[in-house]
Amino acid sequence: MLDKITETSLLFDFYGNLLTEKQRKVMSLYHEENLSLGEIAEEDNVSRQAVHISLKKAEKALKEYEDKLGLVKRWQENLKLIEDIELKLRSIDVDELKEADKATVLSLLDEIERID
């Protein structure tokens, strides 16, 4: 399980464009620029409480998008599958393979490394 900050950042990466402009700005300033609620409030000339409410609404919306669409979950599952495939490929003793099979395994490992 991811920590809350990492999870929120991933959700924002995947679904941030679905938020309102105001929510995107607050999320970006808070999570990416590491500004405090007070600093954001001062920049936008609003109360700290208004920033807090906007931030919580944005985080709730991101979680609801994930609950409905599941893109982050699928991305994490695919990442895990790729890691498992890489481990299996690396466990193969390529020196024991025919040249064509050896080339295939090494090519697949190169492709996996480009994904990272």
CORSULRA-V643372 format. One record per residue. N is the residue number from 0. RES is the residue in three letters. NEAR is the number of other ideal C-beta (glycine too) atoms within 10 Angstrom. Layout:
# CORSULRA-V643372
n-><N | N>
res-><RES | RES>
near-><NEAR | NEAR>
This chain:
# CORSULRA-V643372
n-><0 | 1 | 2 | 3 | 4 | 5 | 6 | 7 | 8 | 9 | 10 | 11 | 12 | 13 | 14 | 15 | 16 | 17 | 18 | 19 | 20 | 21 | 22 | 23 | 24 | 25 | 26 | 27 | 28 | 29 | 30 | 31 | 32 | 33 | 34 | 35 | 36 | 37 | 38 | 39 | 40 | 41 | 42 | 43 | 44 | 45 | 46 | 47 | 48 | 49 | 50 | 51 | 52 | 53 | 54 | 55 | 56 | 57 | 58 | 59 | 60 | 61 | 62 | 63 | 64 | 65 | 66 | 67 | 68 | 69 | 70 | 71 | 72 | 73 | 74 | 75 | 76 | 77 | 78 | 79 | 80 | 81 | 82 | 83 | 84 | 85 | 86 | 87 | 88 | 89 | 90 | 91 | 92 | 93 | 94 | 95 | 96 | 97 | 98 | 99 | 100 | 101 | 102 | 103 | 104 | 105 | 106 | 107 | 108 | 109 | 110 | 111 | 112 | 113 | 114 | 115>
res-><MET | LEU | ASP | LYS | ILE | THR | GLU | THR | SER | LEU | LEU | PHE | ASP | PHE | TYR | GLY | ASN | LEU | LEU | THR | GLU | LYS | GLN | ARG | LYS | VAL | MET | SER | LEU | TYR | HIS | GLU | GLU | ASN | LEU | SER | LEU | GLY | GLU | ILE | ALA | GLU | GLU | ASP | ASN | VAL | SER | ARG | GLN | ALA | VAL | HIS | ILE | SER | LEU | LYS | LYS | ALA | GLU | LYS | ALA | LEU | LYS | GLU | TYR | GLU | ASP | LYS | LEU | GLY | LEU | VAL | LYS | ARG | TRP | GLN | GLU | ASN | LEU | LYS | LEU | ILE | GLU | ASP | ILE | GLU | LEU | LYS | LEU | ARG | SER | ILE | ASP | VAL | ASP | GLU | LEU | LYS | GLU | ALA | ASP | LYS | ALA | THR | VAL | LEU | SER | LEU | LEU | ASP | GLU | ILE | GLU | ARG | ILE | ASP>
near-><5 | 12 | 8 | 9 | 9 | 10 | 16 | 19 | 16 | 17 | 23 | 21 | 15 | 16 | 20 | 18 | 8 | 13 | 21 | 12 | 7 | 15 | 19 | 15 | 16 | 28 | 22 | 16 | 19 | 22 | 19 | 12 | 9 | 8 | 17 | 12 | 18 | 11 | 15 | 22 | 19 | 13 | 12 | 15 | 7 | 15 | 12 | 14 | 10 | 16 | 24 | 15 | 13 | 23 | 19 | 11 | 15 | 26 | 21 | 10 | 17 | 24 | 14 | 13 | 18 | 17 | 9 | 9 | 13 | 11 | 15 | 18 | 11 | 10 | 13 | 12 | 11 | 11 | 12 | 10 | 10 | 14 | 12 | 10 | 13 | 17 | 9 | 9 | 15 | 11 | 7 | 15 | 8 | 15 | 6 | 8 | 14 | 8 | 8 | 8 | 12 | 15 | 12 | 14 | 16 | 14 | 10 | 14 | 16 | 9 | 11 | 15 | 9 | 7 | 9 | 8>
